[in-house]
Amino acid sequence: MFLFNGLESHPRSLVKAVSWRTVGSIDTFVLGLLFTGGDAKIAGSIAGTEVVTKIALFYFHERAWSLVHWGRRPAAPDERPADGVAPAG
């Protein structure tokens, strides 16, 4: 995980992943209810399982995209990392 450097910190990426998965899991649970005819146990199992895998996938997806400089604007001086070095790009 230390290999991915970018404008966002690792904790920020992790919190974003968890908050997004919360929204996504609620959606998955509701869809599970609809597709299983209202079986909350099966819908909960589906939503619970995908939480773990999708948090990890989102986290690594975000970190990988932090390496892509395409479409980014240069950071303003007050937005630079603590070490004062702007990412190459």
DSSP file with accessible surface (Angstrom, degrees, kcal/mol):
  #  RESIDUE AA STRUCTURE BP1 BP2  ACC     N-H-->O    O-->H-N    N-H-->O    O-->H-N    TCO  KAPPA ALPHA  PHI   PSI    X-CA   Y-CA   Z-CA
    1    1 A M    >         0   0  127      0, 0.0     3,-1.2     0, 0.0     9,-0.0   0.000 360.0 360.0 360.0 -25.9    0.0    0.0    0.0
    2    2 A F  T 3   +     0   0  167      1,-0.2     8,-0.0     3,-0.0     0, 0.0   0.601 360.0  74.6 -70.6  -8.6    3.0    2.3    0.5
    3    3 A L  T 3  S+     0   0  124      1,-0.1     2,-0.7     2,-0.0    -1,-0.2   0.720  78.6  81.9 -76.3 -21.9    3.6    2.1   -3.2
    4    4 A F    <   +     0   0   45     -3,-1.2     2,-0.4     2,-0.0    60,-0.1  -0.768  57.5 175.1 -93.2 115.6    0.8    4.4   -4.1
    5    5 A N        +     0   0  121     -2,-0.7     2,-0.3    58,-0.1     4,-0.1  -0.903  17.5 120.8-115.8 147.4    1.5    8.1   -3.8
    6    6 A G  S    S-     0   0   23     -2,-0.4    61,-0.1     2,-0.2    60,-0.1  -0.947  73.8 -63.1-176.0-164.8   -0.8   10.9   -4.8
    7    7 A L  S    S+     0   0   81     -2,-0.3     2,-0.3    59,-0.2    -2,-0.0   0.686 109.2  70.6 -77.8 -18.5   -2.7   13.9   -3.5
    8    8 A E  S    S-     0   0   48     55,-0.1    -2,-0.2    73,-0.0     2,-0.1  -0.799  80.6-124.7-103.3 145.9   -4.8   11.9   -1.1
    9    9 A S     >  -     0   0   66     -2,-0.3     4,-2.1     1,-0.1     5,-0.2  -0.403  25.2-113.7 -79.2 160.8   -3.7   10.2    2.1
   10   10 A H  H  > S+     0   0   55      1,-0.2     4,-2.4     2,-0.2     5,-0.2   0.925 116.8  52.4 -61.5 -44.2   -4.3    6.5    2.6
   11   11 A P  H  > S+     0   0   90      0, 0.0     4,-2.7     0, 0.0     5,-0.2   0.905 108.3  51.7 -60.6 -38.2   -6.7    7.1    5.5
   12   12 A R  H  > S+     0   0  138      1,-0.2     4,-2.5     2,-0.2     5,-0.2   0.937 110.2  48.3 -62.9 -44.8   -8.7    9.5    3.3
   13   13 A S  H  X S+     0   0    1     -4,-2.1     4,-2.2     1,-0.2    -1,-0.2   0.906 112.3  49.7 -61.3 -39.7   -9.0    6.8    0.6
   14   14 A L  H  X S+     0   0   87     -4,-2.4     4,-2.5     2,-0.2    -2,-0.2   0.935 110.8  48.0 -66.3 -44.3  -10.0    4.2    3.2
   15   15 A V  H  X S+     0   0   99     -4,-2.7     4,-2.7     1,-0.2     5,-0.2   0.914 111.8  50.8 -63.7 -40.3  -12.7    6.5    4.7
   16   16 A K  H  X S+     0   0   63     -4,-2.5     4,-2.5    -5,-0.2     5,-0.2   0.917 110.0  50.5 -61.6 -41.5  -14.0    7.2    1.2
   17   17 A A  H  X S+     0   0    0     -4,-2.2     4,-2.4    -5,-0.2    -2,-0.2   0.931 112.0  46.4 -62.8 -44.2  -14.1    3.5    0.4
   18   18 A V  H  X S+     0   0   66     -4,-2.5     4,-1.9     2,-0.2    -2,-0.2   0.929 113.4  47.9 -66.6 -43.6  -16.1    2.7    3.6
   19   19 A S  H  X S+     0   0   68     -4,-2.7     4,-1.7     1,-0.2    -1,-0.2   0.917 113.2  48.1 -65.6 -39.8  -18.6    5.5    3.1
   20   20 A W  H  X S+     0   0  136     -4,-2.5     4,-2.8    -5,-0.2    -1,-0.2   0.920 110.2  52.0 -65.7 -39.8  -19.2    4.6   -0.5
   21   21 A R  H  X S+     0   0   20     -4,-2.4     4,-3.1    -5,-0.2     5,-0.2   0.846 103.8  57.9 -67.2 -32.2  -19.6    0.9    0.4
   22   22 A T  H  X S+     0   0   80     -4,-1.9     4,-1.9     2,-0.2    -1,-0.2   0.963 111.3  41.6 -60.3 -48.0  -22.2    1.9    3.0
   23   23 A V  H  X S+     0   0   87     -4,-1.7     4,-2.0     1,-0.2    -2,-0.2   0.937 117.1  48.7 -62.8 -46.1  -24.3    3.5    0.3
   24   24 A G  H  X S+     0   0    9     -4,-2.8     4,-2.6     1,-0.2    -2,-0.2   0.873 109.3  52.2 -64.1 -36.8  -23.6    0.7   -2.1
   25   25 A S  H  X S+     0   0   16     -4,-3.1     4,-2.7     2,-0.2    -1,-0.2   0.872 106.7  52.4 -71.1 -35.5  -24.5   -2.0    0.5
   26   26 A I  H  X S+     0   0  108     -4,-1.9     4,-2.5    -5,-0.2    -1,-0.2   0.943 111.5  47.9 -62.2 -43.8  -27.8   -0.4    1.2
   27   27 A D  H  X S+     0   0   90     -4,-2.0     4,-2.7     1,-0.2     5,-0.2   0.934 111.9  49.2 -61.0 -45.5  -28.5   -0.4   -2.5
   28   28 A T  H  X S+     0   0   26     -4,-2.6     4,-2.8     1,-0.2    -1,-0.2   0.906 110.5  51.0 -62.0 -41.4  -27.5   -4.1   -2.8
   29   29 A F  H  X S+     0   0   70     -4,-2.7     4,-2.5     2,-0.2    -2,-0.2   0.945 111.3  47.2 -62.1 -46.4  -29.7   -5.0    0.2
   30   30 A V  H  X S+     0   0   71     -4,-2.5     4,-2.2     1,-0.2    -2,-0.2   0.931 114.3  46.8 -62.6 -44.2  -32.7   -3.3   -1.3
   31   31 A L  H  X S+     0   0   67     -4,-2.7     4,-2.8     1,-0.2    -1,-0.2   0.905 110.2  54.1 -64.0 -39.1  -32.1   -4.9   -4.7
   32   32 A G  H  X S+     0   0    7     -4,-2.8     4,-1.8    -5,-0.2     7,-0.3   0.903 107.7  50.4 -60.0 -41.7  -31.6   -8.3   -2.9
   33   33 A L  H  <>S+     0   0   48     -4,-2.5     5,-3.2     2,-0.2     6,-0.4   0.929 112.1  47.3 -60.1 -45.0  -35.0   -7.9   -1.3
   34   34 A L  H ><5S+     0   0  126     -4,-2.2     3,-0.8     1,-0.2    -2,-0.2   0.919 115.3  44.0 -64.0 -44.0  -36.6   -7.1   -4.6
   35   35 A F  H 3<5S+     0   0  172     -4,-2.8    -1,-0.2     1,-0.2    -2,-0.2   0.720 115.7  46.8 -77.0 -21.3  -35.0  -10.1   -6.4
   36   36 A T  T 3<5S-     0   0   48     -4,-1.8    -1,-0.2    -5,-0.2     3,-0.2   0.278 115.9-107.3-103.0  10.6  -35.6  -12.6   -3.6
   37   37 A G  T < 5S-     0   0   74     -3,-0.8    -3,-0.2    -4,-0.3    -4,-0.1   0.818  81.3 -45.0  71.4  28.1  -39.2  -11.7   -3.1
   38   38 A G  S   <S+     0   0   49     -5,-3.2     2,-1.2    -6,-0.3    -1,-0.2   0.617  86.7 153.8  93.9  13.2  -38.5  -10.0    0.3
   39   39 A D     >  -     0   0   67     -6,-0.4     4,-2.4    -7,-0.3    -1,-0.2  -0.619  20.1-174.6 -79.3  98.8  -36.2  -12.5    1.9
   40   40 A A  H  > S+     0   0   54     -2,-1.2     4,-2.7     1,-0.2     5,-0.2   0.818  78.4  58.7 -66.3 -30.9  -34.1  -10.3    4.2
   41   41 A K  H  > S+     0   0  171      2,-0.2     4,-2.0     1,-0.2    -1,-0.2   0.942 111.2  39.7 -65.6 -47.0  -31.8  -13.1    5.3
   42   42 A I  H  > S+     0   0   80      2,-0.2     4,-2.5     1,-0.2     5,-0.2   0.931 116.2  51.4 -67.7 -43.3  -30.6  -13.8    1.7
   43   43 A A  H  X S+     0   0    0     -4,-2.4     4,-2.6     1,-0.2    -2,-0.2   0.914 111.3  48.5 -60.7 -41.1  -30.5  -10.1    0.9
   44   44 A G  H  X S+     0   0   30     -4,-2.7     4,-2.9     2,-0.2    -1,-0.2   0.877 109.7  52.1 -66.3 -37.6  -28.4   -9.4    4.0
   45   45 A S  H  X S+     0   0   70     -4,-2.0     4,-2.1     2,-0.2    -2,-0.2   0.916 111.8  46.2 -64.2 -42.7  -26.1  -12.3    3.2
   46   46 A I  H  X S+     0   0   79     -4,-2.5     4,-2.1     2,-0.2    -2,-0.2   0.957 116.2  44.4 -63.7 -49.9  -25.5  -10.9   -0.3
   47   47 A A  H  X S+     0   0   10     -4,-2.6     4,-1.1     1,-0.2    -2,-0.2   0.904 113.7  51.0 -64.0 -40.5  -25.0   -7.3    1.0
   48   48 A G  H  X S+     0   0   44     -4,-2.9     4,-0.8    -5,-0.2    -1,-0.2   0.886 110.1  48.9 -65.7 -38.6  -22.7   -8.5    3.8
   49   49 A T  H  X S+     0   0  101     -4,-2.1     4,-1.1     1,-0.2     3,-0.4   0.921 109.5  50.6 -68.2 -42.9  -20.5  -10.5    1.6
   50   50 A E  H  X S+     0   0   15     -4,-2.1     4,-2.4     1,-0.2     5,-0.3   0.736  95.5  73.4 -73.4 -16.6  -20.0   -7.8   -1.0
   51   51 A V  H  X S+     0   0   45     -4,-1.1     4,-2.1    -5,-0.2     5,-0.2   0.961  99.9  42.8 -58.3 -52.3  -19.0   -5.2    1.7
   52   52 A V  H  X S+     0   0  107     -4,-0.8     4,-1.7    -3,-0.4     5,-0.2   0.944 117.7  43.5 -63.8 -49.3  -15.6   -6.7    2.3
   53   53 A T  H  X S+     0   0   78     -4,-1.1     4,-2.4     1,-0.2    -1,-0.2   0.916 115.5  47.5 -67.3 -38.5  -14.6   -7.4   -1.3
   54   54 A K  H  X S+     0   0   86     -4,-2.4     4,-2.5     2,-0.2     5,-0.2   0.814 106.6  56.0 -78.9 -26.3  -15.9   -4.1   -2.7
   55   55 A I  H  X S+     0   0   37     -4,-2.1     4,-2.5    -5,-0.3    -1,-0.2   0.952 112.2  44.4 -63.9 -46.9  -14.2   -2.0    0.0
   56   56 A A  H  X S+     0   0   46     -4,-1.7     4,-2.4    -5,-0.2     5,-0.3   0.937 114.3  48.7 -62.7 -45.8  -10.9   -3.6   -0.9
   57   57 A L  H  X S+     0   0  121     -4,-2.4     4,-2.3     1,-0.2    -1,-0.2   0.925 113.0  47.2 -61.1 -44.4  -11.5   -3.2   -4.7
   58   58 A F  H  X S+     0   0   45     -4,-2.5     4,-3.0     2,-0.2     5,-0.2   0.926 110.5  52.7 -63.7 -44.0  -12.5    0.5   -4.3
   59   59 A Y  H  X S+     0   0   16     -4,-2.5     4,-2.4     1,-0.2    -2,-0.2   0.951 113.7  41.6 -57.5 -51.7   -9.5    1.3   -2.1
   60   60 A F  H  X S+     0   0   97     -4,-2.4     4,-2.5     2,-0.2    -1,-0.2   0.869 113.0  54.6 -68.1 -32.3   -7.0   -0.2   -4.6
   61   61 A H  H  X S+     0   0  101     -4,-2.3     4,-2.4    -5,-0.3    -2,-0.2   0.944 110.6  46.3 -62.8 -46.5   -8.9    1.4   -7.6
   62   62 A E  H  X S+     0   0   42     -4,-3.0     4,-1.4     1,-0.2    -2,-0.2   0.912 113.6  48.2 -61.1 -45.3   -8.6    4.8   -5.9
   63   63 A R  H  X S+     0   0    4     -4,-2.4     4,-0.5    -5,-0.2    -1,-0.2   0.889 111.1  50.2 -66.7 -38.5   -5.0    4.4   -5.1
   64   64 A A  H >< S+     0   0   44     -4,-2.5     3,-1.5     1,-0.2     4,-0.4   0.931 109.4  51.4 -64.3 -42.7   -4.2    3.2   -8.7
   65   65 A W  H >< S+     0   0  125     -4,-2.4     3,-1.2     1,-0.3    -1,-0.2   0.794  97.7  67.5 -65.5 -25.1   -6.0    6.2  -10.1
   66   66 A S  H 3< S+     0   0   13     -4,-1.4    -1,-0.3     1,-0.3    -2,-0.2   0.738  96.7  56.0 -67.2 -17.8   -3.9    8.4   -7.9
   67   67 A L  T << S+     0   0   82     -3,-1.5     2,-0.6    -4,-0.5    -1,-0.3   0.634  88.6  88.9 -84.4 -15.8   -1.0    7.4  -10.0
   68   68 A V    <   -     0   0   58     -3,-1.2    21,-0.0    -4,-0.4    -3,-0.0  -0.745  54.5-173.4 -87.9 120.0   -2.6    8.5  -13.2
   69   69 A H    >   +     0   0   82     -2,-0.6     3,-1.8     2,-0.1    -1,-0.1   0.609  45.1 118.5 -89.8 -11.7   -1.8   12.2  -13.9
   70   70 A W  T 3  S+     0   0  208      1,-0.3     3,-0.1     3,-0.0    -2,-0.1  -0.279  82.7   9.6 -58.3 131.9   -4.2   12.5  -16.9
   71   71 A G  T 3  S+     0   0   71      1,-0.3     2,-0.3     0, 0.0    -1,-0.3   0.478  97.0 127.4  80.3   2.8   -6.9   15.1  -16.3
   72   72 A R    <   -     0   0   77     -3,-1.8    -1,-0.3    17,-0.0     3,-0.0  -0.686  52.6-137.7 -92.0 146.9   -5.4   16.5  -13.1
   73   73 A R        -     0   0  221     -2,-0.3     3,-0.1    -3,-0.1    -3,-0.0  -0.754  36.4 -94.0 -94.6 149.4   -4.8   20.2  -12.5
   74   74 A P        -     0   0  125      0, 0.0     2,-0.2     0, 0.0    -1,-0.1  -0.315  47.0-106.3 -60.7 143.3   -1.5   21.1  -10.8
   75   75 A A        -     0   0   13     12,-0.1     5,-0.1     1,-0.1    11,-0.1  -0.480  30.8-118.8 -71.2 138.7   -1.9   21.5   -7.0
   76   76 A A    >   -     0   0   37     -2,-0.2     3,-2.4     1,-0.1     4,-0.5  -0.404  34.3-101.8 -69.6 156.8   -1.9   25.1   -5.7
   77   77 A P  G >  S+     0   0  106      0, 0.0     3,-0.9     0, 0.0    -1,-0.1   0.851 124.2  51.3 -52.8 -35.9    1.0   25.9   -3.3
   78   78 A D  G 3  S+     0   0  141      1,-0.2    -2,-0.0     0, 0.0    -3,-0.0   0.562 107.6  54.6 -80.6  -4.5   -1.4   25.6   -0.3
   79   79 A E  G <  S+     0   0  127     -3,-2.4    -1,-0.2     2,-0.0     3,-0.1   0.371  82.2 116.5-105.0   3.0   -2.6   22.1   -1.5
   80   80 A R  S <  S-     0   0  106     -3,-0.9     6,-0.1    -4,-0.5    -4,-0.0  -0.338  75.8 -90.8 -72.8 153.6    0.8   20.5   -1.8
   81   81 A P    >   -     0   0   46      0, 0.0     3,-2.5     0, 0.0    -1,-0.1  -0.113  43.9 -98.5 -57.7 162.9    1.7   17.5    0.4
   82   82 A A  T 3  S+     0   0  116      1,-0.3    -2,-0.1     2,-0.1    -3,-0.0   0.788 122.9  61.4 -56.1 -30.5    3.4   18.1    3.7
   83   83 A D  T 3  S-     0   0  120      2,-0.2    -1,-0.3     1,-0.1     3,-0.1   0.558 109.3-124.0 -78.1  -3.9    6.8   17.5    2.3
   84   84 A G  S <  S+     0   0   49     -3,-2.5     2,-0.6     1,-0.2    -2,-0.1   0.499  71.4 124.3  79.5   4.3    6.3   20.4   -0.1
   85   85 A V        -     0   0   92     -5,-0.0    -1,-0.2     3,-0.0    -2,-0.2  -0.862  53.3-143.8-104.0 120.8    6.9   18.3   -3.2
   86   86 A A        -     0   0   31     -2,-0.6     3,-0.1    -6,-0.1    -6,-0.1  -0.521  33.4 -94.6 -77.4 148.8    4.2   18.3   -5.8
   87   87 A P        -     0   0   49      0, 0.0   -12,-0.1     0, 0.0    -1,-0.1  -0.321  44.9-104.4 -61.4 146.7    3.5   15.1   -7.7
   88   88 A A              0   0   80      1,-0.2    -3,-0.0    -3,-0.1     0, 0.0  -0.358 360.0 360.0 -66.7 148.4    5.4   14.7  -11.0
   89   89 A G              0   0  106     -3,-0.1    -1,-0.2    -2,-0.1   -17,-0.0   0.111 360.0 360.0 168.3 360.0    3.2   15.2  -14.0
